[in-house]
Amino acid sequence: MAAVVFLVDDDDGSREAMTRTLERVGYTLRPFPSAEEALERLRAGDPVDVIVSDVRMPGIDGYEFLREVRAELPHLPFLLVTAFGDVQDAVAALQEGADDYLTKPVKMQELRQRVQLHLERRVLSDENRRLRQRLEKSFGFEGIVGHSSAMEDLLERLRVAAPTRSTVLVVGESGTGKELVANALHQNSPRSGGPFVAINCGAIPGEILESELFGHEKGAFTGAHQRRIGLIERASGGTLFLDEISELSPDLQVKLLRVLEERHIMRVGGATQLSVDFRLVAATNRDLASWVADGRFREDLYYRLKVVTLQIPPLRERSEDIPLFIQHFLEFFNQELDRDVRGVQPAVLAALKRQLWPGNVRELRNLVESLVLFARGEEILLDELPTEYRASASRPEGGQSTQWYPRPMSEIEREAILRTVDFTQGHRARAADLLEIGLRTLQRKLKEYGEISLPNEGDNGVDE
């Protein structure tokens, strides 16, 4: 539907000339010889997308007309036409709240350009307002962003699981926000007044991790100069979050299982059993079921962890949430970096919605921070995107490419592998044959991509 322009000017010749000019480029024109008639139609509910009005008119002048419109439609684009060379009129127009001004005699090309510019800005402004409204709803559960059906399902499971004592296993690729989900579980539980204690099991060497988790007594080992309270003990009354749970050594897996079953711990070098009362939330980006099948993770611990399983979808599977994330990160980094970036060009949004996002939300967050830092204006333009993101502008959404486009060889290889594995429904041996690579090479590549969850392989590669 064509945009509707209200054109108000008491000069018949000027009004008719501007009407013809804007109608030629496809706008629907509603010309009025007075502000009184235009206001009557506005109050009757006639649709309008932009107003162009002369300043000097009998009866209600342009300034009063502008004030009346702003009182009822504060976001409607309003352009005032002032006398040529009258700087005072131009300044007054902007001070009164006009979005822009033109000088008489009006240059018709400039008129077309200004109307188009403010219509585009209105579309972006309306979209930003809608996004903010959705953000307010989406951030109602401890800051978790998501409007897609997959995230709605996750949020519903979170709401049900949070008030319970049940152990939770959070599964998702690297960068999807597993700790955010764990924190939401804690903050919306009866234990929210207690501590939230988090540790990344993959970031600490095994021999040190035991002491971190269980604590130690003075003199328990070389360098243990004083007693140390472990993280499990500190989490009593609250929630313990173990990220990268798959990295626990076999010995620590046994000890953790015993703690979950008995609710007692013993510090390293200690002789006294200590009662602990905590809720465990564990997270992994691995396919723990296949690790159990391969003997790399204890089956009894696995089933003890997955009382409740929360699967976080990767960003590439919920591209409809990307505008929400962008709006949230823009607002956050504007404040952090003292910038004033209002939005992104539609072409930028289209390009970002077509990304594969191997780094998920973390990758998008880092990108937006960089874009805000180096933005040249209030809107991020396509040429401000790094080359690898601009290359995706012609790719269909969701990363499924039907046309060739220039991109790094590593990305082409990754897409070929993941799409072939998807084609074989997770049967890795068959996928390796189709790709003409060794099975070990395929498994190594999948591990590099974050160990994408795949079913255990039977005769057909499907979980029983």
C-alpha positions in Angstrom: 0.0 0.0 0.0 1.4 3.4 -1.0 2.4 5.8 1.7 -0.2 8.6 2.3 1.1 12.2 2.3 -1.0 15.1 3.8 0.0 18.2 1.8 -1.1 21.5 3.4 -0.6 24.8 1.5 -2.9 27.7 0.8 -1.1 28.6 -2.4 -3.0 26.6 -5.2 -0.1 26.6 -7.6 2.5 25.4 -5.1 0.1 22.8 -3.7 -0.7 21.4 -7.1 3.0 21.2 -8.2 4.1 19.3 -5.1 1.1 17.0 -5.4 2.0 16.1 -9.0 5.6 15.5 -8.1 4.9 13.1 -5.2 2.1 11.3 -7.1 4.6 10.5 -9.9 6.8 8.5 -7.6 3.9 6.5 -6.2 2.7 8.3 -3.1 -1.0 8.8 -2.3 -1.6 12.5 -1.8 -4.2 14.2 0.3 -3.9 18.0 -0.5 -5.5 20.6 1.7 -5.7 24.4 1.3 -5.8 24.9 5.1 -4.6 23.3 8.3 -8.2 23.3 9.7 -9.3 20.9 6.9 -6.3 18.6 7.4 -6.9 18.5 11.2 -10.5 17.6 10.6 -9.5 14.6 8.5 -6.8 13.6 11.0 -9.2 13.5 13.8 -11.7 11.6 11.7 -9.1 8.8 11.6 -7.9 9.2 8.0 -4.6 7.3 7.5 -1.4 9.4 7.1 2.3 8.6 7.0 3.9 12.0 6.6 2.8 15.6 6.6 4.2 18.5 4.5 2.9 21.9 5.5 3.5 25.5 4.7 4.3 27.8 7.6 2.5 31.0 6.7 -1.2 30.4 6.2 -4.4 32.2 7.2 -6.1 30.8 10.2 -4.0 28.1 11.8 -0.4 28.6 10.7 2.1 25.8 10.2 3.5 26.1 13.8 0.1 25.8 15.4 -0.7 22.9 13.1 2.5 21.2 14.1 1.7 21.6 17.8 -1.8 20.1 17.3 -0.4 17.1 15.4 2.4 16.5 17.9 -0.2 16.4 20.7 -2.0 13.5 19.0 0.6 11.8 16.8 4.0 12.5 18.4 5.9 10.2 16.1 4.4 11.2 12.7 7.0 12.8 10.4 6.3 16.5 9.8 8.1 18.7 7.3 7.5 22.5 7.3 8.0 24.7 4.2 9.5 28.1 5.1 10.2 31.3 3.2 13.4 31.3 1.1 16.4 32.6 3.1 14.3 33.1 6.3 16.7 31.5 8.8 14.5 32.5 11.8 11.7 30.4 10.2 14.0 27.4 9.7 15.3 27.5 13.3 11.8 28.0 14.7 10.5 25.0 12.7 13.0 22.7 14.3 12.5 24.2 17.7 8.8 23.6 17.4 9.5 19.9 16.8 9.4 19.6 13.0 11.5 16.7 11.6 12.8 18.8 8.7 12.2 21.9 6.7 12.2 23.0 3.0 12.5 26.5 1.6 10.4 28.1 -1.1 10.5 27.9 -4.0 10.6 24.2 -3.3 13.0 22.1 -5.4 10.9 19.1 -6.4 13.8 16.6 -6.3 14.7 17.7 -2.8 11.0 17.3 -1.8 10.9 13.7 -3.0 14.2 12.9 -1.3 13.2 14.4 2.0 9.8 12.7 2.1 11.3 9.3 1.2 14.0 9.8 3.9 11.5 10.5 6.7 9.2 7.7 5.6 12.1 5.2 5.9 13.1 6.6 9.3 9.5 6.2 10.5 9.5 2.5 9.4 12.8 2.0 11.4 11.4 3.9 14.4 8.2 1.9 14.4 10.2 -1.3 14.2 12.4 -0.3 17.1 9.4 0.6 19.2 7.9 -2.8 18.5 11.2 -4.5 19.3 11.4 -2.6 22.6 7.9 -3.8 23.5 8.8 -7.4 22.7 12.1 -7.0 24.6 10.1 -6.0 27.7 8.2 -9.2 27.4 11.1 -11.3 26.4 13.3 -10.1 29.3 10.7 -10.9 31.9 12.5 -14.1 32.8 15.9 -13.0 34.0 17.1 -11.4 30.8 16.6 -14.3 28.4 16.0 -13.0 24.9 13.7 -14.9 22.6 10.5 -14.7 20.7 10.9 -17.7 18.5 8.9 -20.9 19.1 12.0 -22.7 20.2 12.8 -20.1 22.9 9.1 -19.9 24.0 9.3 -23.7 24.6 12.6 -23.3 26.5 11.1 -20.5 28.6 8.0 -22.6 29.5 10.2 -25.5 30.6 12.3 -23.0 32.6 9.2 -21.7 34.4 8.1 -25.2 35.3 11.6 -26.4 36.4 12.8 -23.3 38.3 10.7 -23.6 41.5 11.7 -27.3 42.0 14.8 -28.9 43.6 15.4 -31.1 40.5 18.9 -31.3 39.0 19.1 -29.7 35.6 21.3 -30.4 32.6 21.6 -27.5 30.2 22.7 -28.5 26.7 23.7 -26.1 23.9 26.5 -25.1 21.6 29.2 -22.8 22.8 28.0 -19.2 23.1 24.3 -19.9 23.3 23.9 -18.6 26.9 24.0 -21.7 29.1 25.1 -19.8 32.2 22.3 -17.2 31.7 19.8 -20.1 31.8 21.4 -21.5 34.9 21.2 -18.1 36.6 17.6 -17.8 35.6 16.9 -21.2 37.2 18.5 -19.9 40.4 16.9 -16.5 40.5 13.4 -17.9 40.0 13.8 -20.7 42.6 13.2 -20.8 46.4 17.0 -20.7 46.6 17.3 -17.2 45.0 18.3 -15.7 48.4 21.3 -18.1 48.6 24.6 -18.1 46.6 24.9 -18.8 42.9 28.3 -20.5 42.5 29.7 -21.2 39.0 32.8 -22.9 37.8 34.0 -23.9 34.3 35.2 -27.5 34.7 37.2 -27.3 31.4 39.2 -24.2 32.5 40.9 -25.8 35.5 43.4 -28.7 35.5 42.0 -31.9 37.1 44.3 -32.0 40.0 43.3 -28.4 41.0 39.6 -28.8 40.2 39.1 -31.4 43.0 40.4 -28.9 45.6 38.2 -26.1 44.0 35.1 -28.2 44.3 35.6 -30.0 47.6 38.0 -27.7 49.4 41.0 -28.9 51.3 42.5 -28.9 54.8 45.7 -27.2 55.8 48.7 -29.4 54.8 46.6 -31.6 52.6 49.3 -31.2 49.8 52.3 -29.1 49.0 51.2 -25.5 49.0 48.0 -26.0 51.1 49.1 -23.5 53.7 45.6 -23.0 55.1 42.1 -24.5 55.0 40.1 -23.8 51.9 36.3 -24.0 51.6 35.3 -25.6 48.3 32.7 -24.4 45.9 30.2 -27.2 46.7 30.3 -26.2 50.3 29.9 -22.5 49.4 26.9 -23.3 47.3 24.9 -24.7 50.3 21.5 -23.1 50.4 21.9 -22.0 46.8 22.8 -23.3 43.3 26.0 -24.9 42.0 26.6 -24.4 38.3 29.1 -26.8 36.7 29.8 -25.7 33.1 31.5 -28.1 30.7 30.6 -31.0 33.0 32.0 -33.4 30.4 35.5 -32.3 31.3 35.4 -33.9 34.8 37.9 -36.7 35.2 36.6 -40.2 35.9 37.6 -39.9 39.5 35.7 -36.6 40.0 32.7 -38.1 38.2 32.6 -40.8 40.8 33.0 -38.3 43.7 30.3 -36.0 42.3 27.9 -38.8 41.9 28.4 -39.8 45.5 27.8 -36.2 46.6 24.5 -36.0 44.7 23.3 -39.3 46.2 24.5 -38.8 49.8 24.6 -34.9 50.1 27.9 -35.1 52.0 31.4 -34.1 51.1 34.8 -34.5 52.5 37.5 -31.9 52.0 40.8 -33.0 50.4 43.0 -34.2 53.3 40.0 -34.1 55.7 38.4 -36.9 57.8 35.0 -35.4 58.6 31.9 -35.7 56.5 30.2 -32.3 55.9 26.5 -32.0 55.0 25.7 -29.9 51.9 22.4 -28.7 50.5 22.6 -27.3 47.0 20.9 -27.6 43.7 23.0 -28.7 40.8 22.7 -27.2 37.4 25.2 -28.7 34.9 25.9 -27.6 31.3 27.6 -29.1 28.3 28.2 -28.5 24.6 28.9 -32.2 24.1 26.7 -35.1 23.1 26.9 -36.8 26.5 24.8 -39.8 25.3 27.5 -40.7 22.8 30.2 -40.1 25.4 28.5 -42.6 27.7 28.3 -45.1 24.8 32.1 -44.5 24.2 32.9 -45.0 27.8 34.1 -41.4 28.3 31.3 -40.4 30.7 29.7 -42.4 33.5 26.2 -43.6 32.6 24.9 -43.4 36.2 26.1 -39.8 36.6 24.6 -38.9 33.2 21.1 -40.1 34.2 21.5 -38.4 37.6 22.2 -35.1 35.9 19.5 -35.2 33.2 16.5 -35.3 35.6 15.5 -32.1 33.7 17.1 -31.4 30.3 17.0 -27.9 28.8 18.1 -27.7 25.2 19.2 -24.2 24.0 18.7 -23.9 20.2 21.7 -22.4 18.3 21.2 -18.9 16.9 21.2 -20.1 13.3 18.0 -22.0 14.1 16.1 -18.9 15.5 17.0 -16.1 13.1 13.8 -14.4 14.0 15.3 -13.6 17.4 18.3 -11.7 15.9 16.5 -8.3 15.7 15.8 -8.6 19.5 19.4 -9.3 20.3 20.6 -6.5 18.1 18.3 -4.0 19.8 19.3 -5.2 23.2 23.0 -5.1 22.4 22.7 -1.6 20.8 21.1 -0.2 23.9 23.7 -1.9 26.1 26.8 -0.8 24.2 25.4 2.7 23.6 25.5 3.1 27.3 28.8 1.3 27.8 30.6 3.1 25.0 28.8 6.5 25.2 27.5 6.2 21.7 24.1 6.9 20.1 23.5 4.3 17.5 19.7 4.0 16.9 19.5 1.0 14.6 20.9 -0.9 11.6 20.2 -0.6 7.9 17.6 -3.2 6.7 20.4 -4.7 4.5 22.5 -5.2 7.6 19.7 -7.0 9.4 19.1 -9.2 6.3 22.8 -10.1 6.1 23.0 -11.0 9.8 19.9 -13.1 9.6 21.6 -15.2 7.0 24.7 -16.0 9.0 25.6 -19.5 10.3 26.7 -18.0 13.6 29.2 -20.7 14.8 29.9 -18.6 17.9 26.1 -18.1 18.5 24.9 -15.2 20.6 28.4 -14.5 22.0 29.6 -13.9 18.4 26.7 -11.6 17.7 27.3 -9.7 20.9 31.0 -9.1 20.1 30.1 -8.0 16.5 27.5 -5.5 17.7 30.0 -4.1 20.2 32.5 -3.5 17.4 29.9 -2.0 15.1 28.7 0.4 17.8 32.3 1.4 18.6 33.2 2.3 15.0 29.8 3.4 13.7 30.0 6.6 11.6 26.4 7.7 12.2 23.2 6.9 14.0 22.5 3.9 11.7 24.9 1.0 11.0 25.3 0.6 7.2 26.1 -2.5 5.2 29.6 -1.3 4.3 30.4 -1.1 8.0 30.0 -4.9 8.4 33.2 -6.9 8.3 33.8 -8.6 4.9 32.8 -12.1 6.1 29.4 -10.9 7.2 28.7 -8.8 4.1 29.4 -11.9 2.0 26.2 -13.5 3.4 23.9 -10.7 2.2 22.8 -12.8 -0.8 22.5 -16.1 1.2 19.0 -17.4 2.0 18.1 -17.1 5.7 19.1 -19.9 8.0 22.4 -20.4 6.2 20.9 -22.8 3.6 22.6 -21.7 0.4 21.2 -22.5 -3.0 23.6 -20.2 -4.9 27.3 -19.7 -4.8 28.6 -16.7 -3.0 32.2 -15.8 -2.0 33.2 -16.9 1.5 36.2 -18.5 3.3 37.1 -22.1 2.5 36.6 -23.1 6.1 33.0 -22.0 6.0 32.3 -23.9 2.8 33.8 -27.1 4.4 31.8 -26.6 7.6 28.6 -26.2 5.7 29.2 -29.2 3.5 30.0 -31.4 6.6 27.0 -30.3 8.6 24.5 -30.5 5.8 25.8 -34.0 4.9 25.5 -35.2 8.5 22.0 -33.7 8.5 21.2 -35.5 5.2 22.2 -38.9 6.7 20.2 -38.2 9.9 23.3 -38.3 12.0 24.8 -41.5 10.6 28.5 -40.5 10.8 30.0 -43.4 9.0 27.6 -42.9 6.0 28.3 -39.2 6.1 32.1 -39.8 6.0 31.6 -42.1 3.0 29.6 -39.5 1.1 32.2 -36.8 1.9 35.0 -39.2 1.0 36.9 -38.5 4.2 37.8 -40.8 7.1 35.4 -41.3 10.0 38.0 -40.1 12.5 38.5 -36.9 10.4 34.7 -36.3 10.4 34.5 -36.8 14.2 37.4 -34.4 14.7 35.8 -31.8 12.5 32.5 -32.1 14.4 34.4 -31.7 17.7 36.0 -28.5 16.3 32.5 -27.2 15.5 31.4 -27.7 19.1 30.5 -31.4 19.1 27.1 -30.9 17.5 24.8 -33.4 19.1 24.4 -36.5 17.1 22.5 -39.7 17.8 24.2 -42.9 18.8 24.9 -45.0 15.8 23.0 -48.3 15.4 22.1 -49.9 12.1 20.4 -46.7 11.0 22.1 -44.1 13.1 19.0 -43.3 15.1 18.6 -43.4 18.9 16.7 -46.3 20.2 
